[in-house]
Amino acid sequence: MEVHHHPNVEKKSFKEYFLEFLMIFLAVTMGFFAENIRENFTEHEHANTFAGSIAKDLEADSAQLSSYLSYYSFAATNVDTLMILLSHSDPQNIPSGKLYWYGLFGGALRIFVPDDATFQQMKNTGSLRYFKKDIALDISKYDRFCRLLNETENMQSNVYSEVRKLRAQIFDFKYNEIANNIAQSFYAKKERTRIDSFINTKPPLLSYDKKTFNEYVELVRSRFMRRNIQYADSILAQGSILMQELKQEYSLENQ
């Protein structure tokens, strides 16, 4: 009968087992750290790219808002003057040139369209996590201000339509067009000579009815142009804060 002899297996010491375990543990740990470093580097690169894109969006918004504020500030000031004139005197006692000029701005309209493609992409893909918490919060705050202004504009849209209808009952279109062309020229050149000249003319009104004027002023007043100005100012201020944060964190001035 054949006898099988088992080979002698050399037993490892505890120290050898521990060293093997330690080497495996170190290899796994180093791999984990290497992967974390790679992910952090990749995320920082993505954040840097997104930061540059958001900075460009902010610059575009800032230019648009500057024009928006200039337009509505001028319109609101003229609307205030119309209200003062009509609160102190009947329409027939006010020079018609003044009524045409100051009445024109009840129909002022500008829509702010934020350049938010980058933000929407980041929000939809969860990429806001690439930014530090404070920066991500300030981006969300900026977006909230933009939405507040857009919601205000949407609420005013029906009132705006009614304003234009009622304005057509008071003012002759051809003289309104003249006044509007002068206003467009003023936005570009800030020259008041043509404004003063128009105000001193006597274009005929379609109606001097006090009730119709009162309805018109009430509609114009309910448009709350000063609120648009307030929100636009808030967006500009928040945009300036955010831009500074992005420049400091991502050295955008060096790009």
C-alpha positions as CSV (number, residue, x, y, z in Angstrom):
1,M,0.0,0.0,0.0
2,E,1.4,3.3,-1.1
3,V,1.9,5.9,1.5
4,H,1.4,9.6,0.6
5,H,3.6,12.0,2.4
6,H,2.3,15.6,2.9
7,P,4.9,18.3,2.0
8,N,6.1,20.3,4.9
9,V,4.5,23.7,4.8
10,E,6.5,26.4,6.4
11,K,4.4,28.3,8.8
12,K,4.6,32.1,8.7
13,S,5.2,34.1,11.8
14,F,2.8,36.7,13.0
15,K,5.2,39.4,12.0
16,E,5.1,38.2,8.4
17,Y,1.3,38.1,8.3
18,F,1.2,41.5,9.8
19,L,3.6,42.9,7.2
20,E,1.6,41.4,4.4
21,F,-1.6,42.9,5.8
22,L,0.1,46.2,6.2
23,M,1.3,46.2,2.6
24,I,-2.1,45.4,1.3
25,F,-3.7,48.0,3.6
26,L,-1.2,50.7,2.5
27,A,-1.8,49.8,-1.2
28,V,-5.5,50.2,-0.8
29,T,-5.2,53.4,1.3
30,M,-2.8,54.9,-1.2
31,G,-5.1,54.0,-4.0
32,F,-8.0,55.7,-2.1
33,F,-6.0,58.8,-1.5
34,A,-4.8,58.9,-5.1
35,E,-8.4,58.7,-6.3
36,N,-9.5,61.4,-3.9
37,I,-6.7,63.7,-5.1
38,R,-7.6,63.0,-8.7
39,E,-11.3,63.7,-8.1
40,N,-10.5,66.9,-6.1
41,F,-8.2,68.1,-8.9
42,T,-10.9,67.3,-11.5
43,E,-13.6,69.1,-9.5
44,H,-11.4,72.1,-9.0
45,E,-10.8,72.2,-12.8
46,H,-14.6,72.0,-13.4
47,A,-15.2,74.7,-10.8
48,N,-12.6,77.0,-12.4
49,T,-14.3,76.5,-15.8
50,F,-17.8,77.2,-14.4
51,A,-16.5,80.2,-12.5
52,G,-15.2,81.8,-15.7
53,S,-18.4,81.1,-17.4
54,I,-20.5,82.6,-14.6
55,A,-18.3,85.7,-14.5
56,K,-19.0,86.3,-18.2
57,D,-22.8,85.9,-17.5
58,L,-22.5,88.4,-14.6
59,E,-20.8,90.9,-16.9
60,A,-23.5,90.5,-19.5
61,D,-26.2,90.9,-16.8
62,S,-24.5,94.0,-15.4
63,A,-24.4,95.7,-18.8
64,Q,-28.1,94.9,-19.3
65,L,-29.1,96.0,-15.8
66,S,-27.2,99.3,-16.1
67,S,-29.3,100.2,-19.2
68,Y,-32.5,98.8,-17.4
69,L,-31.9,101.0,-14.4
70,S,-31.2,104.1,-16.5
71,Y,-34.4,103.5,-18.5
72,Y,-36.7,102.9,-15.5
73,S,-35.2,105.6,-13.3
74,F,-35.9,108.1,-16.1
75,A,-39.4,106.7,-16.7
76,A,-40.3,106.6,-13.0
77,T,-39.1,110.2,-12.5
78,N,-41.3,111.4,-15.4
79,V,-44.3,109.4,-14.1
80,D,-43.9,111.0,-10.7
81,T,-44.0,114.4,-12.4
82,L,-47.2,113.5,-14.2
83,M,-48.8,112.6,-10.9
84,I,-47.7,115.8,-9.3
85,L,-49.1,117.9,-12.2
86,L,-52.5,116.1,-12.1
87,S,-52.8,116.2,-8.3
88,H,-52.5,120.0,-8.4
89,S,-54.5,120.9,-11.5
90,D,-57.1,119.7,-13.9
91,P,-55.9,118.4,-17.3
92,Q,-57.2,121.3,-19.3
93,N,-55.2,123.7,-17.2
94,I,-51.9,121.9,-17.8
95,P,-49.9,122.6,-21.1
96,S,-50.6,119.7,-23.4
97,G,-46.9,119.3,-24.3
98,K,-46.2,118.5,-20.6
99,L,-49.1,116.0,-20.5
100,Y,-47.8,114.3,-23.7
101,W,-44.3,114.1,-22.5
102,Y,-44.8,113.0,-18.9
103,G,-47.8,110.8,-19.8
104,L,-45.7,108.9,-22.4
105,F,-43.7,107.1,-19.7
106,G,-46.7,105.3,-18.2
107,G,-46.2,102.9,-21.0
108,A,-42.5,102.4,-20.4
109,L,-41.4,98.7,-20.7
110,R,-38.1,96.9,-20.4
111,I,-37.7,93.2,-19.6
112,F,-34.6,91.9,-17.9
113,V,-33.5,88.5,-19.2
114,P,-30.7,87.1,-17.1
115,D,-27.9,85.3,-18.8
116,D,-28.2,82.2,-16.6
117,A,-27.4,79.3,-18.9
118,T,-24.4,78.3,-16.8
119,F,-26.3,78.5,-13.5
120,Q,-29.2,76.4,-14.9
121,Q,-26.7,73.8,-16.2
122,M,-25.0,73.6,-12.8
123,K,-28.2,73.4,-10.9
124,N,-29.6,70.6,-13.1
125,T,-26.4,68.5,-13.0
126,G,-25.7,69.1,-9.3
127,S,-22.4,70.8,-10.2
128,L,-22.9,73.6,-7.7
129,R,-21.2,71.2,-5.3
130,Y,-17.9,72.1,-7.0
131,F,-18.0,75.5,-5.4
132,K,-17.4,76.4,-1.8
133,K,-20.6,76.6,0.2
134,D,-20.5,80.4,0.6
135,I,-20.1,80.9,-3.2
136,A,-22.8,78.4,-4.0
137,L,-25.2,80.2,-1.6
138,D,-24.4,83.6,-3.2
139,I,-25.0,82.2,-6.7
140,S,-28.4,80.9,-5.5
141,K,-29.1,84.3,-3.9
142,Y,-28.3,86.1,-7.1
143,D,-30.7,83.8,-9.0
144,R,-33.4,84.4,-6.4
145,F,-33.1,88.2,-7.0
146,C,-33.3,87.7,-10.7
147,R,-36.5,85.6,-10.3
148,L,-38.1,88.2,-8.1
149,L,-37.6,90.9,-10.7
150,N,-38.9,88.6,-13.5
151,E,-42.0,87.7,-11.3
152,T,-42.7,91.4,-10.7
153,E,-42.4,92.1,-14.5
154,N,-44.9,89.2,-15.2
155,M,-47.4,90.6,-12.6
156,Q,-47.2,94.0,-14.3
157,S,-47.8,92.6,-17.8
158,N,-51.7,92.8,-17.7
159,V,-51.6,96.2,-16.1
160,Y,-49.2,97.4,-18.9
161,S,-51.7,96.3,-21.5
162,E,-54.4,98.2,-19.8
163,V,-52.2,101.3,-19.6
164,R,-51.5,101.3,-23.3
165,K,-55.2,100.9,-24.1
166,L,-56.2,103.8,-21.8
167,R,-53.3,106.0,-23.1
168,A,-54.6,105.6,-26.6
169,Q,-57.9,107.2,-25.4
170,I,-56.1,110.3,-24.2
171,F,-53.1,110.9,-26.5
172,D,-52.9,111.1,-30.3
173,F,-50.5,108.4,-31.6
174,K,-48.6,110.6,-33.9
175,Y,-47.6,113.0,-31.1
176,N,-46.8,110.1,-28.9
177,E,-44.5,108.8,-31.6
178,I,-42.7,112.1,-31.8
179,A,-42.3,112.1,-28.0
180,N,-41.0,108.5,-28.1
181,N,-38.4,109.3,-30.7
182,I,-37.2,112.2,-28.6
183,A,-37.0,109.9,-25.6
184,Q,-34.9,107.3,-27.5
185,S,-32.6,110.1,-28.6
186,F,-32.2,111.2,-25.0
187,Y,-31.2,107.7,-23.8
188,A,-28.4,107.8,-26.3
189,K,-27.2,111.4,-26.0
190,K,-28.6,112.8,-22.7
191,E,-29.5,116.0,-24.4
192,R,-32.6,117.8,-23.0
193,T,-33.0,120.5,-25.7
194,R,-35.5,118.5,-27.8
195,I,-37.4,117.5,-24.7
196,D,-37.9,121.1,-23.6
197,S,-38.8,122.1,-27.1
198,F,-41.5,119.5,-27.3
199,I,-42.9,120.3,-23.9
200,N,-43.4,123.9,-25.1
201,T,-45.5,122.8,-28.1
202,K,-49.3,122.5,-27.9
203,P,-50.2,119.1,-29.5
204,P,-54.0,118.4,-29.1
205,L,-55.2,115.7,-26.8
206,L,-58.0,113.3,-27.7
207,S,-59.5,113.8,-24.3
208,Y,-59.2,116.2,-21.3
209,D,-61.7,114.1,-19.3
210,K,-60.5,114.2,-15.6
211,K,-62.0,110.7,-14.9
212,T,-60.1,109.2,-17.8
213,F,-56.9,110.8,-16.7
214,N,-57.5,109.6,-13.1
215,E,-58.0,106.0,-14.4
216,Y,-54.8,106.3,-16.4
217,V,-52.7,107.6,-13.5
218,E,-54.1,104.9,-11.2
219,L,-53.1,102.2,-13.6
220,V,-49.6,103.7,-14.1
221,R,-49.2,104.0,-10.3
222,S,-50.0,100.3,-9.9
223,R,-47.1,99.3,-12.1
224,F,-44.6,100.0,-9.2
225,M,-41.7,101.0,-11.4
226,R,-39.7,101.9,-8.3
227,R,-39.9,98.2,-7.3
228,N,-38.3,97.2,-10.5
229,I,-35.5,99.6,-9.8
230,Q,-35.1,98.3,-6.3
231,Y,-34.8,94.7,-7.5
232,A,-32.5,95.6,-10.3
233,D,-30.2,97.4,-7.8
234,S,-30.2,94.3,-5.5
235,I,-29.2,92.1,-8.5
236,L,-26.4,94.4,-9.4
237,A,-25.1,94.6,-5.8
238,Q,-25.3,90.8,-5.3
239,G,-23.6,90.3,-8.7
240,S,-20.7,92.6,-7.6
241,I,-20.3,90.5,-4.4
242,L,-20.3,87.3,-6.3
243,M,-17.9,88.5,-9.0
244,Q,-15.4,89.5,-6.4
245,E,-15.7,86.1,-4.7
246,L,-15.1,84.3,-8.0
247,K,-12.1,86.4,-8.9
248,Q,-10.5,85.9,-5.5
249,E,-11.1,82.1,-5.3
250,Y,-10.3,81.3,-9.0
251,S,-7.8,84.1,-9.9
252,L,-10.0,85.0,-12.9
253,E,-8.1,88.2,-13.6
254,N,-5.2,86.1,-14.7
255,Q,-7.1,84.1,-17.3
